[in-house]
Amino acid sequence: MLSGFFFVSLAAEMEKMITILGPTASGKTDLAAHLAAEIGGEIISADSRQVYRGMDIGTGKDLADYTVNGIHVPYHLIDICEPGTKYNLFEYQEDFRKAYLDITGRGVPAILCGGTGLYIEAVLKGYALSPVPQNPQLRARLEGKSLEELTVMLEELKRQTGSNMHNRTDVDSAQRAIRAIEIETYEKERIAERGARREMSPVDSLVIGVDIPREERRAKISRRLKARLDEGMVDEIRALLNRGIPAEDLMYYGLEYKYITEYVIGKTSYEEMYQGLEIAIHQFAKRQMTWFRGMERRGIPIHWIDALKPMEEKVLEIKNML
């Protein structure tokens, strides 16, 4: 376990990082891979679900994107833990640090890429976190409450703690909301004990946002959902259930796993699953953009580039900023 000072001197040990972020279906991974191939870099994933092995289609790993013109681009923090486990932000900060220091220690440029705004902001701003134990009494009190009720409770806790964590982008199920309330309650108690939240050194980074027009984004999301279902996303989730992973644990992992698991266990029809999931992904992409705009308001400059430009132009535009 890392001690509390693990981020204190991190910025001093690093050269400037490149961060590429954007909503789902914006093409951020493809851009990051082309940039990495051009400058000899390696990619650190900032995706809260791609850490799980065997969850490939549903999390949109698109591993083929990491091969560019015959060049394999090394990637990190993908396929690092087993499905059924609960990976968290504290663990991500620890794993990010190890990967980043390994990459930069070899004199290689590092590119942080993903759409999980909370993970990205936690690294860039140096959130001070501790491993939060489960609170059985609190969980018992929250059991049976709806996501809407839990969201109201979470917002009130965030107001009391001044927290920027646990935006609706990442809290999209009752299980996740209960865990977020558990964390925020823990932080509230710690703030009362010490008087203030500890801050860690931020990580210096050039932050690039991939800006895709809303209608193009919606069209890409719809095409990609159909393609992933054709590629066997339902069979992938059925296989995870057959391995003995409880349905409620799979639903914890977000939209695709929630809607498709409900279909596989007979709770919904295929048409209900398809239509509900498509709408939910569109809403999710909108919430991602809301988070990124919030990052800008919270002091993180983002240089937005047009997703529809040719790849060569986008890569050159980023290189000119370095």
LINSULSUL-V797844 format. One record per pair of residues at least 12 apart in sequence whose C-alpha atoms are under 10 Angstrom apart, sorted by the first residue. I is the first residue (numbers start at 1). J is the second residue. Records with the same first field share a line. If there is no record, write none. Layout:
I: J / J
This chain:
1: 91 / 94 / 131
2: 90 / 91 / 93 / 94 / 130 / 131
3: 130
4: 128 / 129 / 130 / 198 / 200
5: 128 / 200 / 201
6: 93 / 94 / 97 / 128 / 200 / 201
7: 93 / 94 / 97 / 123 / 126 / 127 / 128 / 199 / 200 / 201 / 202 / 203
8: 126 / 128 / 199 / 200 / 201 / 202
9: 200 / 201 / 202 / 203
10: 97 / 100 / 101 / 126 / 200 / 201 / 202 / 203 / 204
11: 124 / 126 / 200 / 201 / 202 / 203 / 204 / 205
12: 201 / 202 / 203 / 204
13: 100 / 101 / 104 / 105 / 203
14: 100 / 101 / 103 / 104 / 105 / 109 / 110 / 203 / 204 / 205
15: 104 / 105 / 107 / 108 / 109 / 110 / 203 / 204 / 205
16: 104 / 109 / 110 / 111 / 203 / 204 / 205 / 206 / 322
17: 100 / 104 / 109 / 110 / 111 / 112 / 124 / 203 / 204 / 205 / 206 / 207 / 322
18: 32 / 35 / 36 / 41 / 43 / 109 / 110 / 111 / 112 / 113 / 204 / 205 / 206 / 207 / 208 / 318 / 322
19: 32 / 43 / 44 / 46 / 110 / 111 / 112 / 113 / 114 / 120 / 124 / 204 / 205 / 206 / 207 / 208 / 209 / 302
20: 32 / 43 / 46 / 111 / 112 / 113 / 114 / 115 / 120 / 205 / 206 / 207 / 208 / 209 / 210 / 302 / 303 / 304 / 318
21: 46 / 112 / 113 / 114 / 115 / 116 / 117 / 120 / 207 / 208 / 209 / 210 / 211 / 288 / 289 / 292 / 302 / 304
22: 113 / 114 / 115 / 116 / 117 / 208 / 209 / 210 / 211 / 212 / 285 / 288 / 289 / 292 / 304 / 307
23: 114 / 115 / 116 / 117 / 209 / 210 / 211 / 212 / 217 / 282 / 284 / 285 / 286 / 287 / 288 / 289 / 290 / 291 / 292
24: 60 / 114 / 115 / 116 / 212 / 217 / 218 / 220 / 221 / 281 / 282 / 284 / 285 / 286 / 288 / 289
25: 60 / 115 / 212 / 216 / 217 / 218 / 219 / 220 / 221 / 222 / 223 / 224 / 285
26: 115 / 209 / 210 / 211 / 212 / 213 / 216 / 217 / 218 / 220 / 221 / 285 / 306 / 307 / 308
27: 65 / 210 / 211 / 212 / 217 / 220 / 307 / 308 / 311
28: 113 / 114 / 115 / 208 / 209 / 210 / 211 / 307
29: 43 / 45 / 61 / 62 / 63 / 65 / 66 / 112 / 113 / 114 / 115
30: 62 / 63 / 64 / 65 / 66 / 67 / 68 / 113 / 311
31: 65 / 66 / 113 / 210 / 307 / 311 / 312 / 314 / 315
32: 44 / 65 / 66 / 73 / 111 / 112 / 113 / 114 / 208 / 315
33: 65 / 66 / 67 / 68 / 71 / 72 / 73 / 74 / 75 / 111 / 113 / 315
34: 65 / 66 / 67 / 68 / 69 / 71 / 73 / 311 / 312 / 314 / 315
35: 68 / 73 / 111 / 311 / 312 / 314 / 315 / 316 / 318 / 319
36: 66 / 68 / 71 / 72 / 73 / 74 / 75 / 108 / 109 / 110 / 111 / 315
37: 66 / 67 / 68 / 69 / 70 / 71 / 72 / 73 / 74
38: 68 / 71 / 73 / 315 / 316 / 319
39: 108 / 109 / 110 / 315 / 319
40: 71 / 73 / 74 / 108 / 109 / 110
41: 73 / 74 / 75 / 103 / 104 / 107 / 108 / 109 / 110 / 111
42: 66 / 72 / 73 / 74 / 75 / 76 / 99 / 100 / 103 / 104 / 108 / 109 / 110 / 111 / 112
43: 66 / 73 / 74 / 75 / 76 / 77 / 99 / 100 / 103 / 109 / 110 / 111 / 112 / 113 / 114
44: 74 / 75 / 76 / 77 / 78 / 95 / 96 / 99 / 100 / 103 / 110 / 111 / 112 / 113 / 114
45: 61 / 75 / 76 / 77 / 78 / 96 / 111 / 112 / 113 / 114 / 115 / 116 / 119 / 120
46: 76 / 77 / 78 / 92 / 96 / 112 / 113 / 114 / 115 / 116 / 117 / 118 / 119 / 120 / 121 / 123
47: 59 / 60 / 61 / 77 / 78 / 92 / 112 / 113 / 114 / 115 / 116 / 117 / 118 / 119 / 120
48: 77 / 78 / 87 / 88 / 89 / 92 / 114 / 115 / 116 / 117 / 118 / 119 / 170 / 253 / 254
49: 61 / 78 / 79 / 83 / 86 / 87 / 116 / 253 / 254
50: 77 / 78 / 79 / 80 / 81 / 114
51: 76 / 77 / 78 / 79 / 80 / 81 / 82 / 83 / 87 / 92
52: 77 / 78 / 79 / 80 / 81 / 82 / 83 / 84 / 85 / 86 / 87 / 253
53: 78 / 79 / 80 / 81 / 82 / 83
54: 79 / 81 / 82 / 83 / 236 / 237 / 239 / 240
55: 79 / 82 / 83 / 233 / 236 / 237 / 240 / 253 / 257
56: 78 / 79 / 233 / 236 / 237
57: 225 / 227 / 228 / 229 / 231 / 232 / 233 / 234 / 235 / 236 / 237 / 256
58: 225 / 228 / 229 / 232 / 233 / 234 / 236 / 237 / 253 / 254 / 255 / 256 / 257 / 260
59: 233 / 253 / 254 / 255 / 256 / 257
60: 224 / 225 / 228 / 233 / 256
61: 78 / 79
63: 75 / 78
75: 99 / 110 / 111 / 112 / 113
76: 95 / 96 / 99 / 100 / 103 / 112
77: 92 / 95 / 96 / 99
80: 95
83: 240 / 243 / 245 / 249 / 250 / 253
84: 240 / 244 / 245 / 246 / 247 / 248 / 249 / 250 / 252 / 253
85: 245 / 249 / 250
86: 176 / 249 / 252 / 253
88: 119 / 131 / 132 / 179
89: 118 / 119 / 122 / 123 / 127 / 129 / 130 / 131
90: 119 / 122 / 127 / 128 / 129 / 130 / 131 / 132
91: 129 / 130 / 131
92: 119 / 120 / 122 / 123
93: 119 / 120 / 122 / 123 / 126 / 127 / 128 / 129
94: 123
96: 112 / 119 / 123
97: 123
100: 112
110: 205
111: 205 / 206 / 207
112: 205 / 207
113: 207 / 208
115: 169 / 285 / 288 / 289 / 291 / 292
116: 169 / 170 / 288 / 291 / 292
117: 165 / 166 / 167 / 169 / 170 / 287 / 288 / 289 / 290 / 291 / 292 / 294 / 295
118: 164 / 165 / 166 / 167 / 169 / 170 / 288 / 291 / 292 / 295
119: 165 / 170
120: 292 / 295
121: 164 / 165 / 202 / 203 / 291 / 292 / 295 / 298 / 300
122: 164 / 165 / 200 / 202 / 203
123: 200 / 201 / 202 / 203 / 204 / 205
124: 201 / 202 / 203 / 204 / 205 / 207 / 300
125: 199 / 200 / 201 / 202 / 203 / 204 / 295 / 298 / 299 / 300
126: 198 / 199 / 200 / 201 / 202 / 203
127: 164 / 165 / 197 / 198 / 199 / 200 / 201 / 202
128: 197 / 198 / 199 / 200 / 201
129: 183 / 187 / 197 / 198 / 199 / 200
130: 183 / 186 / 187
131: 183 / 186
132: 179 / 182 / 183 / 184 / 185 / 186 / 187
133: 182 / 183 / 186
134: 179 / 182 / 183 / 186
135: 179 / 182 / 183 / 185 / 186
136: 182
138: 178 / 179 / 181 / 182 / 185
139: 175 / 178 / 179 / 181 / 182
142: 174 / 175 / 177 / 178 / 181 / 182
143: 174 / 175 / 178
144: 174
145: 174 / 178
146: 173 / 174 / 177
147: 171 / 172 / 173 / 174 / 175 / 176 / 177 / 178
148: 173 / 174 / 177
149: 174 / 177
150: 171 / 173 / 174 / 175 / 176 / 177 / 178 / 180 / 181
151: 166 / 167 / 168 / 171 / 172 / 173 / 174 / 177 / 178 / 180 / 181
153: 177 / 178 / 181
154: 166 / 167 / 168 / 171 / 177 / 178 / 179 / 180 / 181 / 182 / 183 / 184 / 185
155: 167 / 168 / 181 / 184
156: 181 / 184
157: 180 / 181 / 183 / 184 / 185 / 187 / 188
158: 180 / 181 / 184 / 185 / 187 / 188
160: 184 / 185 / 188
161: 184 / 185 / 187 / 188 / 189 / 191 / 192 / 196 / 197
162: 184 / 188 / 197
163: 184 / 187 / 188 / 197
164: 291 / 294 / 295 / 298
165: 180 / 183 / 184
166: 179 / 180 / 181 / 183 / 184
167: 180 / 287 / 288 / 290 / 291
168: 284 / 287 / 288 / 290 / 291
169: 283 / 284 / 285 / 286 / 287 / 288 / 289 / 290 / 291
170: 253 / 254 / 284 / 287 / 288 / 291
171: 252 / 254
172: 251 / 252 / 253 / 254 / 255 / 258 / 280 / 284
173: 251 / 252 / 253 / 254 / 255 / 258
174: 251 / 252
175: 248 / 249 / 251 / 252 / 253
176: 251 / 252 / 253 / 254
177: 252
205: 300 / 301
206: 300 / 301 / 302 / 303 / 318 / 321 / 322
207: 300 / 301 / 302 / 303 / 304 / 318
208: 301 / 302 / 303 / 304 / 305 / 318 / 321
209: 289 / 292 / 301 / 302 / 303 / 304 / 305 / 306 / 307
210: 302 / 303 / 304 / 305 / 306 / 307 / 308 / 314
211: 289 / 303 / 304 / 305 / 306 / 307 / 308
212: 304 / 305 / 306 / 307 / 308 / 309
213: 306 / 307 / 308
214: 282 / 285 / 286
216: 307 / 308
217: 282 / 285 / 286 / 307
218: 278 / 279 / 281 / 282 / 283 / 285 / 286
219: 282
221: 278 / 279 / 281 / 282 / 285
222: 277 / 278 / 279 / 281 / 282
223: 278
224: 278
225: 256 / 274 / 277 / 278 / 281
226: 274 / 278
229: 260 / 274
233: 256 / 257 / 260
234: 256 / 257 / 260 / 261 / 263 / 264
235: 260 / 264
236: 257 / 260
237: 250 / 256 / 257 / 258 / 260 / 261 / 264
238: 260 / 261 / 263 / 264 / 265
240: 261
241: 261 / 264 / 265
246: 261
247: 261 / 262 / 264 / 265
248: 261 / 262
250: 262
255: 276 / 277 / 278 / 280 / 281 / 284
256: 273 / 274 / 277 / 278 / 280 / 281
257: 277
258: 273 / 277
259: 272 / 273 / 274 / 275 / 276 / 277 / 278 / 280
260: 272 / 273 / 274 / 277
261: 273
303: 318 / 321
305: 317 / 318
